[in-house]
């Protein structure tokens, strides 16, 4: 990301955080950095427990994996931290002078206490049963790999120990398509999890790429 644009985003992040207070986390991700270290600026990092130098969240990994040239900003959606906080989040894609996505500005506002107040008021004024909303999860890059592995197992529908070759190919292709291999040393962990060698692991990926040509 260009230095001038980065400084501008840092200024904007500080302004947003000051305006909305300590419950508002603002994060700047630089997509030219490795997935393990995309955070280059953060205000009120205590909201999610992250800091400068930490890795990408799922939305950042997704952009790094797909390199979508025209991603749509994702505004006002719910996310959830590992310790149970509910956040109202927005993700905005930042482009460089050539129009390519080079960064992400993310806003995460902790609405946990507001939801408690809302629930208390709702209970008093309505006779309808409340609707449960299952928010997306905010995870650090180290937790993201484990999350993707579990999703791949759920996709196949059986534990790794019972998977045949086709099952493992299906799971590993899912991991590749969802950016799992952008995480440092992910190949070692994935190969060990599925009980195969790294050579076999990458041969499954190469087979998929050849089929796509």
Beta strands, then each sheet from edge to edge (+ up, - down):
strand 1: 24-30
strand 2: 39-43
strand 3: 74-80
strand 4: 86-95
strand 5: 101-110
strand 6: 136-137
sheet 1: 2+ 1- 5+ 4- 3+ 6+
end
